[in-house]
């Protein structure tokens, strides 16, 4: 154990050393001085979980008496000793005969004191292999109305909408009337996360903050405005919640909100996930098809959607799964598309010798760190996974001048080690990463090093070279990789890439 007692007990020691009114940063500074091994996420979780009137953030707080009171947004006061109702050294709640020892009998006090600090798996077994107190039979646990919060539920949720709005001033949470926003709102409220509303004209709003509805959507704003808007939102969020380092921030909003915010939030150390609950819940989920259960006859009511949403909250998807799982629309049934969208079929660039010397399609994948580099440079949310699809050996202008017509040689000689202008994909990467990698030219070997570190590739060999061009267009149309630019409908990625290309011309 890194420290001599559970963190909730340490918080009692901390409370006695804090000023009358304090902020999270002062709690963190106290821990830095006395218990530097306790990380920020643990400190923040205990501060929120031990605050009076707040929803418990982790299961170990369900039986803890509150230690703090919130006096203003981001400001707290310690509850006087006589009112706390809990002895941090005896582990007994006032007015209760139940002790931790009566719930989890043990002859080892060290084991008892560490229960709350072990990670609990969904099946109720701790990493140390012991059954956790949180998952004992309900009959042996004291009843509590406090909701149990999943460890992967975000710390902060930012909601946005471009749907129907009221036409008079109202609290921010009531401005948007469309069902998708209200589903997101219900989910955020039930999760216990701190949440805010995004506004194109007002920036970041507390749910109960009264505002006039936006007259324009963020998608209608100039791109330069959106960049400034994102910085404004992140700065205000930090002023309200404190440091975002290590915090999980979820963006449930249209792309116009997500695009400028994603990189800015990552730049201040937040773990970011994003997606529209409305579209995700009804069309696809990450790595698994949507439910195919029959829908009762008649029109689906909004309250039915809310009930379904509460029953299976999207927040239960883990951060790790959201980072790496492929997002494949349900209508994709092309074998080539299914193969190229699956990360399990990709090989690292150190294993290019395993690629076939045949014509075919290829798909480039980026890891989470590389995706973070790309979205910082593009100011758009590039997620880890498939980012580009192409073909070699089929009819194209390149095949007329390029004698390299097989997958292995094309990837290694042209895309990985060739000239940027000889490869659409390498040229796109050079365009995006040139300043970030401090490339002296488009041919700078730094790009090859970055590709080797962060990319992998999957291939779909084919002897039908005459059909490759049509197959490529079908796969690209179905999977819509973010860095494919040519011959596709305009979107935010393509507009940004074309803008960066023109700057190099």
Protein Blocks (a to p, Z undefined) as FASTA:
>chain_A
ZZfbdfklmmmmmmmmpcfbdcfklmmmmmmmmmmmbcfklmmmmmmmmpghiacfbfkl
mmpccfbdcfbghiacdddfklnopafklopaehiabdfklmmgcfbfklmmmmmmpccd
fkopafkopacfklgcfklpccdfbdcddfkbcfbdcdddfbdcdfbdcdfklmpmcfkl
mmmmmmmmmnopacddddfklopadfklccdddfbdfklpcfklmmmmmmmmmmmmmmmn
opaehiacdddddfklmmmmmmmmmmnopacdeddfklmmmmocehiacdfbdcdedjdd
fklmmmmmmmmcfklpcfklmmmmccddfklcbfklmmmmpmklpccfklmmmpccbedd
ddddddfklmmmmmmmnopacdedjfbdcdehiacfklmmmmblcfklmmmmmmmmmcfk
lpmklmmmmmmmmmmnopabfklmklmmmmmmmgccdddddfblmlmmmmmmmmmmmnop
aklmghpacdfklmmmmmmmmmmZZ
